[in-house]
Amino acid sequence: MMFSSSLEHNFTRPNERGEYEVAKGISSTCFRAILDYFKNGVIRCPPSVSVPELREACDYLLIPFDASTVKCQNLRGLLHELSNEGARVQFDIFIEELIMPVMVTCGQRGDRECHIVVLTDDDVVDWDEEYPPQMGEEFSQSKWS
């Protein structure tokens, strides 16, 4: 039946412990901490909740996960998650600004392969002119971040 009561689908019934599940996989302890965000604007991560678990719950519930919204005794875990986010943002920038334009250009030329190596300004490339790295094609480009 397309339109039926939520009671028929067990959406509003408590589980065997009398708890209601808001989102599968988010523990009650984690959810309780997240509720504080709506009261105080800050999530205090309980010691029993891992930082990655809290991060995943925040992502699922569309709550910002940053140093201003999350307070945690596990500073190492928090900094690790924030570092992961920074790396994701940096990777998105590399994809959009460095890699995609080169791939599009190769595709527009009709190339079937595109080999890209992204180097930082500090990287030193010491390739032998007679034996460059095998690229499979005679065209190679270097992009510096």
C-alpha positions as CSV (number, residue, x, y, z in Angstrom):
1,M,0.0,0.0,0.0
2,M,1.5,3.3,-1.1
3,F,-0.1,5.6,1.5
4,S,-0.2,3.9,4.9
5,S,0.3,4.8,8.5
6,S,3.8,5.0,9.9
7,L,2.6,2.6,12.7
8,E,2.3,-0.2,10.1
9,H,6.0,0.3,9.2
10,N,7.4,0.5,12.7
11,F,8.6,4.1,12.3
12,T,7.2,5.3,15.5
13,R,7.5,2.3,17.7
14,P,10.3,1.9,20.3
15,N,12.9,-0.8,20.1
16,E,13.3,-3.6,22.6
17,R,14.9,-1.2,25.1
18,G,12.1,1.3,24.8
19,E,14.2,3.7,22.7
20,Y,13.2,5.3,19.4
21,E,15.7,5.1,16.6
22,V,16.1,8.5,14.9
23,A,18.9,7.4,12.5
24,K,20.2,3.9,12.2
25,G,23.8,3.6,13.4
26,I,23.8,6.7,15.6
27,S,24.0,5.7,19.2
28,S,21.8,7.3,21.8
29,T,24.9,8.8,23.6
30,C,26.1,10.4,20.3
31,F,22.6,11.7,19.5
32,R,22.2,13.1,23.0
33,A,25.5,15.0,22.5
34,I,24.3,16.3,19.1
35,L,21.0,17.6,20.7
36,D,23.2,19.9,22.8
37,Y,24.2,21.6,19.5
38,F,20.6,22.7,19.0
39,K,20.5,24.0,22.6
40,N,24.0,25.6,23.0
41,G,25.5,25.7,19.5
42,V,28.3,23.3,20.7
43,I,28.7,19.5,20.7
44,R,30.6,18.2,23.6
45,C,31.9,14.7,22.5
46,P,31.4,12.2,25.4
47,P,34.4,10.0,26.1
48,S,32.4,6.9,25.1
49,V,31.8,8.3,21.6
50,S,34.6,8.1,19.1
51,V,35.4,11.2,17.2
52,P,34.9,9.4,13.8
53,E,31.4,8.3,15.0
54,L,30.5,11.8,16.0
55,R,31.8,13.1,12.7
56,E,29.7,10.6,10.7
57,A,26.6,11.5,12.7
58,C,27.2,15.2,12.1
59,D,27.6,14.6,8.4
60,Y,24.4,12.5,8.3
61,L,22.4,15.1,10.3
62,L,24.0,18.0,8.3
63,I,25.6,19.6,11.3
64,P,28.8,21.5,10.8
65,F,31.8,19.6,12.2
66,D,34.6,22.1,13.0
67,A,36.6,23.5,15.9
68,S,33.9,26.0,16.7
69,T,31.0,23.5,17.0
70,V,32.8,20.4,18.4
71,K,34.6,20.3,21.8
72,C,36.3,17.1,22.7
73,Q,38.7,15.7,25.3
74,N,40.3,13.6,22.6
75,L,42.1,16.4,21.0
76,R,44.2,14.1,18.9
77,G,41.1,12.5,17.4
78,L,39.4,15.8,16.8
79,L,42.5,17.2,15.0
80,H,42.8,14.1,13.0
81,E,39.2,14.5,11.7
82,L,39.7,18.2,11.0
83,S,42.9,17.3,9.1
84,N,41.0,14.8,7.1
85,E,38.5,17.5,6.2
86,G,41.3,19.8,5.2
87,A,42.8,17.1,3.0
88,R,39.3,16.5,1.4
89,V,39.0,20.2,0.6
90,Q,42.5,20.4,-0.8
91,F,41.9,17.4,-2.9
92,D,38.7,18.9,-4.3
93,I,40.7,22.0,-5.3
94,F,43.3,19.9,-7.0
95,I,40.6,18.0,-8.9
96,E,38.7,21.1,-10.0
97,E,41.6,23.5,-10.7
98,L,44.5,21.2,-11.8
99,I,43.4,17.8,-12.9
100,M,40.0,18.3,-14.6
101,P,41.0,21.0,-17.0
102,V,43.9,18.8,-18.3
103,M,41.6,15.8,-18.5
104,V,39.0,17.8,-20.4
105,T,41.6,19.0,-22.8
106,C,42.9,15.5,-23.5
107,G,39.3,14.3,-24.0
108,Q,38.6,17.1,-26.5
109,R,41.7,16.2,-28.4
110,G,40.4,12.6,-28.6
111,D,43.1,11.1,-26.4
112,R,42.1,7.8,-24.9
113,E,44.5,8.0,-22.0
114,C,45.6,10.8,-19.8
115,H,48.5,10.3,-17.4
116,I,48.8,13.1,-14.8
117,V,51.4,13.6,-12.0
118,V,50.7,16.4,-9.6
119,L,53.8,17.8,-7.9
120,T,54.3,20.3,-5.2
121,D,56.6,23.3,-5.5
122,D,59.1,21.5,-3.3
123,D,59.2,18.3,-5.4
124,V,62.4,17.9,-7.4
125,V,62.0,15.9,-10.6
126,D,65.3,14.5,-11.8
127,W,64.3,12.5,-14.9
128,D,66.8,11.3,-17.4
129,E,66.1,13.1,-20.7
130,E,66.9,9.8,-22.6
131,Y,64.7,7.7,-20.3
132,P,61.7,9.7,-19.0
133,P,59.0,7.9,-17.0
134,Q,56.9,5.8,-19.3
135,M,53.7,7.6,-20.0
136,G,52.3,5.5,-22.9
137,E,52.0,8.6,-25.1
138,E,54.4,11.1,-26.5
139,F,52.5,13.9,-24.8
140,S,53.3,14.7,-21.2
141,Q,52.5,17.7,-19.1
142,S,53.6,18.8,-15.6
143,K,51.2,20.6,-13.3
144,W,52.5,22.3,-10.1
145,S,50.3,22.9,-7.1
